[in-house]
Amino acid sequence: MDDVKITRRGSLGLAGLAAGMAMSPAVAAAAKGSQGPSKLTPAFKTKIDFKDPEWNRDTYVRIDADIDPTKEKCGWLKGKAYGVRPNEPIRALFGVEGFSFTRTKRLEDGSYRRMLREVVFYRDLQSGEILKTWHNPYTDETVKVVPIANDPFNFTISQWMPEPPSYGGMNKDKPPRQPFLQDWEFGPEGTMILRTDIDMQYPNALNPEKWVRESSGPMNRVSEHFIFTVLRKDVENPRLTHIPHIGAWTRTTPWLPWMLMGQAEGHVNYFTHFQTIPEGEKGLPADLVAAARAMDEKWLHAPTEDYGPSLSSLENYAREQTPAPVPAGWSPPKPPAVAKALQRGGE
């Protein structure tokens, strides 16, 4: 790995981040409270080697999940979703907060099957309450909010780069096979930083001829980016089957189908932060737990078996919802024809 130049501002920021991780009760509990590997835990590599696909595999399993099959990992995220259209400022739409439970299963070839359930709710920007309906400022109508609820979202982590998710066969991209070497670098104050991303364009499960108000068009263009920050001592600790972390997730995606924007110009950007929740359900916000439990108790537990298909929220929407009525003369909302100078912040 080449040496990385870090600006003074970036160095100070990461140093503060490292101190925050060290002082965080949740991260400290995850690092110190571990009971160590169970007897069912496979052997895993802890000696750092950025060029070793097996070390990358084992370390990513320990971050994204727990390499001990008897344990489940709880992850939590929080942030905002923003609307982006031509000729106007980017607009904060609603808060985003959710969680996932993950378990792993080692396969005969040495790879790991990562098995996950996740649910994400949307919050009112002013009150913070979980939204059941939302007033769409682009269409000036109130719409029903549909949370993200993916059960499961599974994939295989091996010494080879994973194939992009198929989304129930909608995405047929098959890149050449390459060793699983991730984008790592050492940060200040004993931190390590991992960046992952995926950029896709594939056929939309919401056919615009059927889903006139929900579909953004015949294709979905989605881009997701993750930044994980961990402590080097945790990566090297053979008693830690899960590596506690904090990080950031961004997603660029078409208008959410329940916004009823049709093929309007623009898209949604998610900006969130995330972390390990070592206490599991007990460490999550009470209203999130209650909302998930009202849907089904299963959302508070990781899968114990591998099943599928693994679909994104867009494909699940096509399976679980019905097309909204199309009012006579309706057309997708249009952005301003001309840009005007305007500064807006803090929404």
N, C-alpha and C positions, 0 to 999 in steps of 0.2 A: 504494500500500500504506500503510495507516494505521501511525502510529508504534506500536511495541510496548513496553509497560512490562515490564521484566525485574527480578525481585527481586534483591537483593544475592546471595543464595545461588545463584540461577540464573545470574547474571552471572559469579560466580566459577567455577561449574561449567563453563560454556561457555568461559570464558577458559582454564581448564585443559585443556579438550578441544581447543581450538585449538592450544595449546602442544604437546599430545600428538601432534596430527596433524603439526605442523611437525617434531617430533623423531622421529616414527615412521620407521624405516628403510624399511618397505614403502611408506608414502605418499610419502616423499622420493624413493624409487626411481621410483615411478610418475610423479611430477611432473618430476623432473630427467632421468630416463633415457629419456624419450620421444624417438623419432627424428623426431617431427613427422609431419604428414600425408603419406600416400603420394599419388601422382598420381591415384589413383582416388577420393580423398576428396572428397565434395561440399562446396561452399561452405557455411559455417555461421555463425550469428550469435553474437558474443561480447559485444556491448554490452548490458549488463543492462537489461531492460525488462520488469517483471513483468506489464505489460498487453499484451504482444505475444505472440500465440499461436505465432508462428514461433520467437521466441526461446525460449519455453517448450518447444516441440517439440525444437529442436536441443539445448538444454541437458539435457533429460531423456534424450535418446538418448545423450549423452556421459556421463551418470551411470550409467544403467541398463546401458549396453553400451559400444560404441566406434563412433563415427560413421565411422571408417575401415573399409571393408569387408574390407581385407586383414588386419585384426587381430581377435583374439578377447579378450574380457574374462573374467577369472576372478574370481568372487566367493565369499566364504566366510562361513558363519554358525555361531554356537555359542550354546547356552543350555540351557534346561530346559523340560520340559513338565509341567504341573500338572493334577491332577484336582480338579474342583470339584463338590461335592454339597451338598445342604441339611443343616443341623444338624451340620456337622463342619468342622474346619479344612481349608483348602486343602492338598493333599498333593503334594509333589514326586514325580513318577513315574519319570522317566528323563532323562538328558542328551540333547541334540539337537545334532548337528554335521553339516554337509554343505557342498557347494559346487555351483557352476554354471559353465558356459562359455557365453558369449553372443556372437553375431555379428549385424551388421545389413546390410540390403540396401535401398538407396534405390529407391523406386518412381517410376513416371513422373509421378505427381501431386505429387511433392515429399515425400510421407510416407516413413516408414521401416518396414520389416518387421524386427522384433526376433525373433531365432531362438535358442532356448535349450534346453539340456539341464541337468537338475538332479538331484542325488541327495542324500538326507539319511539319516543313520544315527542309531540310538539307542544311548546308552551307559549302562552301569551307573553309578549314582550314587556308589558307593563305589570301585570298582576303575577306573572310566573305560573299561573294555573295551567294544568294540562288541558289542551284544547280538544273539544268535541266538535266544534264548528269554528270557522274562521272567515272573517270578512276579507274577500279578495279585493285589494285596492285597484287592481288592473281592470277588473270586470264589474266592480261595484255590486257584488252579490255575496251572499253568505253560503259557504259550501261545507259539506261534511268532511271532517278530517279523518284520514285513514293512517294509523301508525305503521311504522315498519315492523314487520313480524315475520322473521325468516326462520323456518324450522324444516329441515336443517340448513346450514350452509357449511358443507363439509368439503375438504380437499386433502390431497396427499402431499406430505412434506418429505422429500427424499434428497439424495445427493445430486439430483438433477433438477434444473429449473422447472417449476410446475407449469402445466399448460394453463392458458387462461380459462376462467370458468365458462362452462358451456351454456349456462342459463336455460336448461331444459332443451338443449339442441339448437337454440337460437344463434349462439356464437360458435362458428365452425373454424375459427382461426387455430392453426396448428403450427407454431413456430418450430424451427430446428432445435433438436435436443442439445442442451448446453449444461455444463457443470453448475451446481447450485452455489454460486459465489455472490455474496451480497455486498451492498455498498456500505462498508464500515469505515469508521475513522475514530481515532482517539481524541477525546475532548479534554479540557482542563480539569483539574481537581479530581482525577481518578474516574472520569466518566468515559463512556463509549457511546457512540451515536450510530444508529442504523437508519438508513433511508430505504424505503421500498415504494414502488409505484406501479401502476398498470393503466394503460391507455387503450381503449377499445372502441370499435364501431361495429355494430352488428344489427340484424333485423329486429324491429320492434315487435314484441308480442302483442302490443295494442295496435291492431290494424286500423289505420285512420278512417277507412271506409265504414268500419263497425263502431269504433270508439272515436266518434267525431270530436267530442269535447275533451276527451282524456288524452288522446294520442298526440305526440309531438311530431309525428311523421313516420315514414316507413323505416327509418333507421334510428337507433339509439347511439349517441356518442357520449361516452362516459370516461372520466379520468379521475383516478384516486391516488392520493399521495399520503404516506405515513412517515413520521419521524419518531423513532424510539430513543429514549435516553436511559441508559442503565449504568450501574456502577461496576467498574472492572472487577472489584473484589467479589461481587456477586456472580459474575460470569465464571470466575475461576473457582468458586466454592462448590465442591462436589456434593455437599449436603443440600444445596438448593435445587430442587427439581423444577421449580418455577423461578424465573428471574423477575423480581419486581421492577416496574418501569413507570415512567411518565412519558407522554408524547403528544403529538398533534396529528389530526386526520383532516384532510380536505377532500371534497368530492365535487366535481363539476358534472352536472347531470341535466337532462331535459326538465322542463316544467313538471312538477309532480302531477300525476294524473288526476288526483282529487282537487287540484286547483282549477280544473276545467278551463284551461287556457287554449286547448286545441293546438294548432300549428302556429301559434303566435311567435314572433321573433323573440329571442332571448333564452335564458336558461337559469338554473339555480346553482349557487355555490354554497357548499357546507364548509364551515370553519369550526373545528372542535378541538378540545384537548381531551386526553384520556389517561387512565391509570389502572393499575391493579387494585382490586378491593379484596384484601386478604380475609376480611370477616364474612365475605359472601353476602347473602341476603341481608344480614344484620347491618352491614356497612352501607347499604343503599338508601337513598331517600325514601321515606315511608310512603309518599304518594305514588312514587314509581312502582314500588312493590305492590301496593294495593291495586293500581291500574292493571299491572301485569297479571296478578292473581285473579282479577275479575274476568280476564280473558281466558286463562287456564293456568292451573298450578304448574304445568310443565315448563313455563317460561322461567321459573326460578330454579331450574336444574339443567345440567348438561345432558345430552343424549348418552345413553349407556350402550347403544348399538349403532352401527353404521346403516343408514338408509338414505333414500333420496326420492326425487331429484333435489339438487341444491339450486334454488332459484333466488334471484334478487327480488326486491320489493316490486319492481315493475312487472315481472312475470307472475308473481303472486297476485297482484292486483287483477291481472287479466283472468286468473282462475277463480278469484273469490268475489269480485264485484260485478256489477252490471252497468252497461252504458247509460249515461245520463241522457235525459230528453234533450233534444235540440230545438230551442225556440225558433219559431218562424223568423227568417231573416237574420239569424245569428251569424256572426263572423268573429274570428279571433281578435282580441284586443290589439290595437296598434300602438307602437311607441310614438313619442312626439316626432313630428316631421323635421323639426329643426332643433338643434341643441341650444340651450341657454345656459349662461354662466350661473352656477348655483353651488353653494357649499352647504353640505348637510352632514351632520355627524351625531353620533350617540344614540341613534334610533335603536 
